[in-house]
Amino acid sequence: MGWLALGALAAARSRRLRIPHDVALATFDDRYFAPLLEPSLTAITYDDVAMGRRGAQILVGVIEEPEAGGEETRMDVGLVSRRSCGCSRDLTADLDEVIG
């Protein structure tokens, strides 16, 4: 995430666009600070350790067999709905996730 989403938030504010009233915003990579933003940021979440492991396996495979064809890899993801997409989720629920 994060950095592109933060740039999108800043750009919207500089143009006086209100999120989510004028523009809905969602991002990839649910980072720890997403619920702390105003509005809290809707994000896709995934197992980054499993993704890194799979990426390393693919890289080793390409190194060992450069002529091998590509392959498609899919991973499960989840959607964490927060207020930036227009959801009416309460920010305190998001803070409970962070503070735990």
Wavefront OBJ file of the C-alpha trace (Angstrom):
o trace
v 0.000 0.000 0.000
v 0.243 2.373 1.300
v 2.422 4.967 -0.335
v 0.296 5.158 -3.466
v -2.859 5.338 -1.383
v -1.355 8.089 0.764
v -0.502 9.965 -2.438
v -4.065 9.513 -3.654
v -5.392 10.866 -0.359
v -3.082 13.884 -0.596
v -4.006 14.521 -4.236
v -7.720 14.342 -3.434
v -7.303 16.784 -0.578
v -5.281 19.188 -2.699
v -8.148 19.215 -5.200
v -10.707 19.587 -2.411
v -12.241 16.201 -3.199
v -13.866 14.466 -0.266
v -13.271 10.766 0.250
v -15.601 8.899 -0.005
v -18.225 11.523 -0.912
v -16.588 12.550 -4.211
v -14.129 9.684 -4.737
v -14.113 6.200 -3.226
v -10.668 4.827 -2.418
v -9.378 1.304 -1.800
v -5.829 0.006 -1.819
v -3.803 -3.163 -1.881
v -1.779 -4.102 1.230
v -3.593 -3.511 4.470
v -0.961 -1.734 6.571
v -1.115 -1.083 10.299
v -1.881 2.605 9.812
v -4.815 2.157 7.401
v -7.435 2.324 10.163
v -5.772 5.398 11.647
v -6.179 7.569 8.552
v -9.099 9.907 8.045
v -11.117 8.409 6.543
v -9.971 4.919 7.505
v -8.653 3.182 4.383
v -10.340 0.209 2.727
v -7.743 -2.378 1.743
v -7.039 -5.811 0.334
v -5.285 -8.103 2.798
v -3.280 -11.244 2.059
v -0.656 -13.518 3.579
v 2.526 -11.649 2.692
v 4.759 -14.432 4.069
v 3.110 -16.998 1.797
v 3.379 -14.576 -1.138
v 7.083 -14.037 -0.488
v 7.667 -17.773 -0.156
v 5.879 -18.449 -3.445
v 7.799 -15.668 -5.183
v 11.087 -17.166 -3.977
v 10.039 -20.603 -5.246
v 9.235 -19.167 -8.667
v 12.556 -17.296 -8.779
v 14.552 -20.424 -7.875
v 12.627 -22.367 -10.508
v 13.493 -19.814 -13.197
v 17.158 -19.837 -12.151
v 17.269 -23.635 -12.271
v 15.304 -23.914 -15.547
v 15.533 -20.653 -17.515
v 13.689 -22.163 -20.481
v 10.661 -23.268 -18.471
v 7.386 -21.573 -19.301
v 5.595 -19.177 -17.006
v 2.876 -20.191 -14.662
v -0.107 -18.589 -13.040
v -0.193 -18.327 -9.266
v -3.252 -17.388 -7.279
v -3.540 -16.521 -3.618
v -6.467 -15.964 -1.323
v -7.135 -12.350 -0.415
v -9.600 -10.579 1.802
v -11.302 -7.206 1.768
v -11.164 -5.006 4.843
v -13.985 -2.521 4.312
v -13.457 0.830 5.933
v -14.865 4.302 5.430
v -12.778 5.344 2.386
v -14.950 3.204 0.117
v -18.162 4.686 1.441
v -18.749 2.052 4.095
v -20.129 3.293 7.369
v -17.772 1.195 9.464
v -16.987 2.699 12.848
v -13.382 3.858 13.280
v -13.270 2.540 16.837
v -13.670 -1.008 15.526
v -10.602 -0.437 13.343
v -8.646 0.934 16.288
v -9.425 -2.209 18.272
v -7.712 -4.212 15.494
v -4.581 -2.083 15.744
v -4.405 -1.800 19.527
v -5.605 -5.345 20.044
l 1 2 3 4 5 6 7 8 9 10 11 12 13 14 15 16 17 18 19 20 21 22 23 24 25 26 27 28 29 30 31 32 33 34 35 36 37 38 39 40 41 42 43 44 45 46 47 48 49 50 51 52 53 54 55 56 57 58 59 60 61 62 63 64 65 66 67 68 69 70 71 72 73 74 75 76 77 78 79 80 81 82 83 84 85 86 87 88 89 90 91 92 93 94 95 96 97 98 99 100
